[in-house]
Amino acid sequence: MRIRSITAFIPEPTEQIINQYSKTAFQMRDKLVDAGIEVQTTRLATTSFTEWNDNFSHRQIVAIEKSAQKTGFDYVSIGPVTTGDSDGLAQVTHILKDTENTFCTCQLVIPEEPINLDWLNQVGEVIIQNSLVDDKGFTNLRFAALANVESGCPFFPAAYAHPAKTGFGIAMEAADLALEIFKGADTPMSASAELIKAIENASRRIEECCASIAGDDFLGIDFTLAPFPEESRSIGAALESLGISAFGLTGSLSASAFLMSILDQAKFRRIGFNGLMLPILEDSCLAERNSAGIISIQQLLLFSTVCGTGLDCIPLPGSITPMQIASILLDIASLSNRLSKPLTARLMPVPGKITGDMTEFDFGYFANSRIMDPASDAIGGLFEKGKLISILTRNSK
């Protein structure tokens, strides 16, 4: 178990504010390391770049990235483009071209309002444009579409700040914690009790360290059990250790729901998803199961009904069209609205690759895998004619 990120949420990203928050972030990191807790990165999340000022420029974002890196932040997230803001969305690919460690997002839906199919098509076009920035399709690692994701989530790329709620959050990388406990447990009940206890104990130690430095500016922890691409840190392996022969087969939904019910019971100061993250390219077991043809996009959407965070690091054919991507985003947006839950889509078309090809990423945080079948087509018929699709939140009564 380790901390993936100490994420600082700041208001307007001036050099003075960046310096101020970096000092506190590194004091927190030192305190955590002294307590024996490994910290992988420190990150900076701002309010949406579209809200900063009327004279916004790409040069300003490049300067912010340099200022953040100078003070020690590894990555910067500049917040989401609001649904319907075509001018803001048009800046995304240029921003990603001009920077190396800056992330940005867009919102797919506005709560309680109809889903706009034209907007989803525009987002699909941007994902295609991003994929052509480099020949591997790697740039979309730094872009995601968000559905009902609130500010204050410490995981990238979803992280962004609310101007009235700044401070610090912790994103965990603890798939190994679940794997170790599940492998050693005698019964599901004992596994549940032991993992709840381990999460609460770890959270208590982290909260004590962080609050002693940041005080009321410590916002909380996102204990999503994020993986790392090696077997001992795989959330796929943890889920399979419950008794599934291969994640993606029957029983996978139950395993996902079981793990989420454990996370829901643990008591700690919460922010963000606190869900089940299933990033195909960031988990060695999931990458292998996808390469074997066991996992599909439709299955990942199904699992998101009981856990979520949606579709993450999904390798797609380079020939996929914006309208095909829009149909995938429509499912994400509809699922999010219907169940009133935060979901994301980080889709990665790979130029020159077709379904079944292997990716060739040279990135220490990725396990290469098979290009997935999008199993999607352009939306037509009544949906296409109407453009606005109303998906109301399910009445639980």
Buried (B, 14 or more C-beta within 10 A) or exposed (E): BBBBBBBBBBBEBEBEBBEBBBEBBBBBBEBBEEEEBEBBBBBBBBBBBBEBEEEBEBEBBBEBBBBBBEBEBBBBBBBBBBBBBEEBBBBBBEBBEEBEBBBBBBBBBBEEEBBBBEBBBBBBBBBBBBBEBEEBBBBBBBBBBBBBBBBBBBBBBBBBBBBEEBBBBBBBBBBBBBBBBBEEBEEEEEBBBBBBEBBBEBBEBBBEBBBEBBEEBBBBBBBBBBBBBEBEBBBBBBBBBBEBEBBBEEBBBBBBBBBBEBBEEBEBBBBBBBBBBBBBBBBBBBBBBBBEEBBBBEBBBBBBBBBBBBBBBBBBBBBBBBBBBBBBBBBBBBBBBEBEBBBBBBBBBBBEBEBEBBBEBEBEBBBBBBBBBBEBEBBEEEBBEEBEBEBEBEEEE
